[in-house]
Amino acid sequence: MGTSQRKKGVIIIASTIAITSVIVGVMFITPQYSSQPLLESKSEVFVMYAGSLVKTFESTIGPAFQEETGYTYLGESRGSVQVANMIIDKQRTPDVFVSAGKVPIQKLMDNDPPLVSWLVSFASAEVVIAYSPNSPFFDDLEKARKGDLRWYEVLAKDGLKFRRTDPELDPKGYYVIIVAQLANLDYNDPTIKNRILGEDRNAEQILPEETLKTTLEQGQIDAAAAYRHEAVARGLPYIVLPKEINLSDPAHSDFYKQASYTLGTGTVVAGGTIPFSVTIPETVKNNDGSIAFVKFLLSEKGISLIEKDGLAPIKFVADGNVEKMPSSIRSLVG
């Protein structure tokens, strides 16, 4: 082999090594989360949903949807307000969004340009206090569950670690504040909210929605604000609050409205029942798959699965520009 040929060989080998290094480097610097899966497929349906639904969606709804339809389910859970913010900021582009309450989806409707045209409310939630079986306060929490002690007196005990989510990122965060305000009124005691929560955004109490229940399950905290379906799905003991304050009973709607929380954006969230709602955002990439998911969720089978995990089915209620709703979904709503 001549000198010039050997030099070419070195150049080729060096170039190959350099290209390989770049490819390997790219593989290892890929961020944990991307706006969409790296390898997109027309069969994938990307669903973002309220963090309180993680157990139900990942263990039940997602697998059942895949088996029923043949589509590949890809789910991600966050606080619903956070999901709305991520869609607006183009950090995520989901095919379907399932929200706790209507406010996060309505935020997308009000965006300029609108990122959502319609929503369907399909179930309602109930605020409870979930607690750890390993808590040193377990006996008192059990007495509160049975009605032998007042629940708020137990939560106010020195040393008890009660945690909740950020009201600016997760609806449950502002719903528990509303519940505490209603407790002040219902028990005729203006000190309850301050004793169990402190400031609305008390940093000592706030944990991310994605980790709150896991932290409770691991026994790192004693109790947490939860929806009933979360506690049921995870097998956690929980304290049922009076219907006058737990935001589950439409008969008490007028009383619920006496409490509210104002988001940092200025939006006022009035007390009321907590409807879980679904929509297909303008970010949809798999239109057929997104429609199939919503139809499955609203089907008799889908509703029975969420009911089994503790959500209360309601008569479907559509909001927004219903004319833009896919006809096959609109026919289910009636």
matplotlib code that plots the C-alpha trace (Angstrom):
import matplotlib.pyplot as plt

x = [0.0, 1.4, 1.8, -1.1, -3.3, -2.4, -3.2, -6.6, -7.1, -6.3, -8.6, -11.5, -11.0, -10.7, -13.8, -15.7, -14.7, -15.7, -19.1, -19.7, -18.7, -21.2, -24.0, -23.2, -23.0, -26.4, -27.8, -26.6, -27.5, -31.2, -33.3, -35.5, -38.6, -39.2, -42.2, -43.0, -41.6, -38.4, -39.7, -43.2, -45.7, -49.1, -50.4, -49.2, -51.7, -50.0, -52.3, -51.5, -53.7, -54.3, -51.7, -54.3, -55.2, -51.8, -52.6, -55.9, -54.5, -51.3, -52.6, -56.1, -57.3, -54.1, -53.7, -57.4, -57.4, -54.5, -56.1, -59.4, -58.2, -54.7, -53.3, -50.2, -51.0, -48.4, -49.3, -47.8, -49.2, -48.9, -50.9, -53.7, -52.8, -49.2, -50.3, -52.2, -49.1, -46.9, -49.2, -49.3, -45.5, -45.1, -43.3, -45.8, -48.1, -50.5, -53.2, -55.6, -55.8, -57.7, -58.1, -59.2, -61.8, -62.6, -60.4, -57.2, -59.0, -60.8, -57.4, -56.5, -59.9, -59.1, -55.6, -54.8, -55.1, -57.4, -55.7, -58.9, -62.4, -64.5, -64.5, -66.6, -67.0, -67.5, -66.9, -66.6, -64.2, -64.5, -61.8, -60.6, -57.7, -55.5, -53.1, -50.2, -50.8, -47.2, -47.8, -47.1, -50.4, -52.2, -54.4, -55.6, -56.2, -58.2, -60.3, -60.9, -62.0, -64.5, -65.7, -64.4, -62.1, -62.6, -60.4, -59.0, -58.0, -55.9, -54.3, -53.4, -51.4, -47.8, -45.4, -48.0, -46.7, -49.6, -48.8, -50.7, -50.0, -49.3, -52.5, -50.8, -50.0, -52.6, -56.4, -56.4, -54.0, -56.7, -59.6, -58.1, -57.8, -61.5, -62.4, -60.6, -62.4, -65.7, -64.7, -64.3, -67.9, -69.4, -67.9, -68.3, -64.6, -62.5, -59.2, -59.4, -57.9, -54.9, -54.3, -54.2, -52.8, -51.2, -50.6, -52.2, -48.8, -47.2, -43.8, -43.4, -46.6, -46.4, -45.1, -45.3, -48.4, -46.3, -44.6, -47.1, -48.9, -45.7, -44.2, -47.3, -47.1, -43.5, -44.4, -42.3, -45.4, -48.4, -51.4, -52.1, -55.0, -56.3, -59.3, -61.2, -60.3, -56.6, -56.9, -59.1, -56.8, -53.7, -55.3, -54.7, -56.9, -58.7, -61.0, -64.3, -65.2, -68.7, -70.6, -71.1, -67.4, -65.9, -67.1, -68.8, -72.5, -74.4, -77.1, -74.5, -73.4, -74.6, -72.7, -69.5, -69.6, -69.0, -65.3, -62.8, -59.2, -57.6, -54.8, -51.7, -53.2, -56.1, -58.6, -61.0, -61.8, -65.1, -66.0, -68.1, -68.2, -65.0, -65.7, -63.0, -63.0, -61.4, -60.6, -58.5, -56.2, -55.1, -51.7, -53.1, -50.9, -52.8, -56.4, -57.9, -56.1, -57.2, -60.8, -60.5, -59.1, -61.9, -64.5, -63.0, -62.9, -66.5, -67.6, -69.5, -66.3, -64.2, -66.6, -66.9, -63.1, -62.8, -65.8, -64.1, -61.2, -63.4, -64.4, -68.1, -69.6, -71.8, -74.1, -71.8, -71.7, -70.2, -68.8, -67.3, -67.8, -69.6, -69.8, -66.1, -66.3, -65.8, -69.3, -68.5, -67.8, -70.7, -73.1, -72.0, -72.6, -76.1]
y = [0.0, 3.5, 6.3, 8.3, 5.2, 4.8, 8.4, 8.0, 5.0, 6.9, 9.7, 7.3, 5.5, 8.8, 10.2, 7.0, 7.2, 10.9, 10.3, 7.4, 9.5, 12.2, 9.6, 8.1, 11.6, 12.5, 9.3, 10.1, 13.8, 13.2, 14.8, 12.7, 14.4, 15.6, 17.3, 14.0, 10.5, 10.3, 7.5, 8.6, 6.1, 6.7, 4.0, 5.9, 8.0, 10.5, 11.2, 13.8, 13.6, 14.8, 13.4, 12.0, 9.5, 7.9, 4.6, 4.3, 5.3, 3.4, 0.2, 0.1, 2.5, 2.5, -1.3, -1.8, 0.8, -0.9, -4.3, -3.0, -0.9, -1.9, 1.6, 2.1, 4.1, 6.6, 8.5, 11.3, 12.6, 16.2, 18.7, 19.8, 23.5, 22.5, 20.5, 23.5, 25.7, 23.2, 23.0, 26.8, 27.0, 24.2, 22.0, 19.2, 18.4, 15.7, 14.0, 14.0, 16.0, 14.7, 17.4, 17.6, 20.4, 22.5, 25.5, 24.1, 23.2, 26.6, 28.2, 26.6, 27.7, 31.3, 31.2, 33.3, 31.4, 28.9, 25.5, 23.7, 24.0, 21.7, 19.5, 16.7, 16.2, 12.6, 12.0, 13.8, 13.6, 13.8, 15.4, 13.2, 12.9, 9.9, 8.7, 6.3, 3.0, 3.5, 6.9, 7.4, 9.3, 6.3, 5.7, 9.3, 9.2, 6.0, 7.7, 10.6, 8.2, 6.6, 10.0, 9.7, 12.7, 15.7, 15.3, 18.9, 18.6, 15.5, 17.3, 20.3, 18.1, 19.1, 17.0, 15.5, 15.8, 16.8, 17.6, 18.9, 20.1, 23.5, 25.4, 27.2, 24.0, 21.4, 21.8, 19.6, 22.2, 24.9, 22.5, 21.6, 25.3, 25.8, 22.8, 24.3, 27.7, 25.8, 24.0, 27.4, 28.2, 24.8, 24.3, 28.0, 28.2, 30.7, 29.2, 25.8, 26.7, 28.4, 25.7, 22.8, 24.6, 27.9, 30.2, 29.1, 28.3, 27.1, 25.8, 23.3, 21.5, 21.5, 18.6, 17.8, 16.0, 13.3, 12.3, 13.2, 9.8, 7.8, 9.8, 8.9, 5.2, 5.1, 6.5, 9.6, 11.7, 11.1, 12.4, 14.1, 15.9, 13.4, 12.5, 9.5, 7.6, 8.0, 6.5, 3.7, 2.9, 2.8, 1.0, 3.8, 4.4, 7.8, 10.1, 10.9, 14.6, 16.0, 16.4, 20.1, 20.6, 17.7, 19.2, 16.0, 16.8, 19.0, 19.6, 21.7, 23.8, 27.1, 26.5, 25.5, 28.8, 30.7, 29.7, 30.4, 30.6, 33.2, 32.0, 34.1, 34.9, 36.5, 33.7, 33.1, 29.5, 29.3, 26.3, 23.6, 20.0, 18.7, 17.4, 15.4, 16.5, 15.3, 17.1, 16.8, 19.8, 21.5, 19.9, 16.5, 14.5, 11.2, 12.4, 8.9, 7.6, 10.5, 10.0, 6.3, 7.0, 9.5, 7.1, 4.3, 6.5, 7.5, 4.0, 1.7, -0.2, 2.9, 4.4, 1.1, 1.0, 4.5, 3.9, 0.7, 3.0, 5.4, 8.1, 8.9, 8.8, 11.7, 12.4, 13.7, 17.4, 19.2, 22.8, 25.1, 24.9, 21.5, 21.8, 21.3, 18.1, 14.9, 13.6, 10.1, 11.7, 14.1, 11.2, 9.8, 13.0, 13.4]
z = [0.0, -0.9, 1.5, 0.0, 0.3, 4.0, 4.6, 3.0, 5.2, 8.3, 7.3, 6.6, 9.9, 11.8, 10.2, 11.0, 14.6, 14.8, 13.2, 15.6, 18.6, 17.5, 17.2, 20.6, 22.1, 20.7, 22.1, 25.6, 25.7, 24.7, 27.4, 29.6, 28.3, 24.7, 23.2, 21.5, 21.6, 19.6, 17.4, 16.4, 15.1, 13.6, 16.0, 19.1, 21.1, 23.5, 26.4, 29.1, 32.2, 35.7, 38.1, 40.4, 37.6, 37.2, 38.8, 37.0, 33.6, 33.7, 35.2, 33.9, 31.2, 29.1, 28.9, 28.3, 25.5, 23.8, 24.0, 22.7, 19.8, 18.9, 19.3, 21.4, 24.6, 25.7, 28.9, 31.0, 34.3, 35.6, 37.6, 35.2, 35.3, 34.6, 31.6, 30.2, 30.7, 29.0, 26.0, 25.7, 26.0, 23.3, 25.8, 25.1, 22.1, 23.3, 21.3, 24.3, 27.6, 30.6, 33.3, 36.9, 36.7, 33.7, 34.5, 32.9, 29.6, 29.6, 29.9, 26.6, 25.1, 26.1, 24.6, 21.5, 19.3, 21.0, 21.6, 22.5, 21.1, 23.3, 26.4, 27.8, 31.5, 32.4, 36.1, 39.4, 42.3, 46.1, 48.3, 51.1, 53.5, 52.7, 55.3, 55.8, 57.7, 59.0, 60.5, 64.2, 64.2, 62.7, 65.8, 65.8, 62.0, 62.4, 65.1, 62.8, 60.0, 62.4, 63.6, 67.1, 66.6, 64.4, 61.3, 61.4, 65.1, 64.1, 61.1, 63.3, 65.8, 66.4, 64.4, 62.0, 58.4, 56.1, 52.5, 49.4, 45.9, 44.6, 43.9, 41.0, 39.2, 40.3, 40.7, 43.8, 45.3, 45.1, 45.8, 49.3, 50.1, 49.1, 51.3, 54.3, 53.7, 53.7, 56.9, 58.6, 57.6, 58.2, 61.7, 62.5, 63.4, 61.4, 62.6, 60.9, 57.5, 59.1, 61.6, 59.0, 56.0, 57.0, 54.0, 50.6, 49.2, 52.4, 51.0, 53.9, 52.9, 49.1, 47.1, 43.3, 42.2, 40.6, 43.9, 46.6, 46.8, 46.5, 49.4, 51.4, 50.4, 51.5, 55.0, 54.6, 55.5, 57.6, 55.5, 52.3, 50.5, 47.9, 45.7, 46.8, 43.6, 44.3, 47.7, 46.4, 43.4, 45.7, 48.6, 51.1, 54.1, 54.0, 56.0, 54.3, 54.8, 55.2, 52.0, 52.9, 52.3, 50.2, 46.8, 45.7, 46.1, 43.6, 46.3, 48.2, 45.2, 46.6, 49.8, 47.8, 45.9, 49.1, 48.9, 46.2, 45.2, 42.9, 40.7, 40.0, 36.6, 38.2, 37.4, 40.2, 40.9, 42.7, 44.9, 43.2, 42.2, 40.5, 37.0, 35.3, 31.6, 28.4, 25.1, 22.0, 21.7, 18.5, 19.1, 18.0, 15.7, 15.7, 15.0, 14.5, 17.6, 19.8, 18.8, 19.5, 23.0, 23.9, 22.6, 24.7, 27.8, 27.4, 26.5, 29.0, 29.5, 30.1, 32.6, 34.5, 34.8, 36.3, 38.5, 39.9, 40.9, 42.8, 40.4, 40.2, 36.7, 35.8, 32.9, 30.1, 29.8, 26.8, 26.8, 24.2, 20.5, 20.3, 16.5, 16.3, 18.3, 16.2, 15.3, 16.7, 20.1, 19.9, 19.4, 22.7, 24.5, 23.2]

ax = plt.figure().add_subplot(projection="3d")
ax.plot(x, y, z, "-o")
ax.set_aspect("equal")
plt.show()
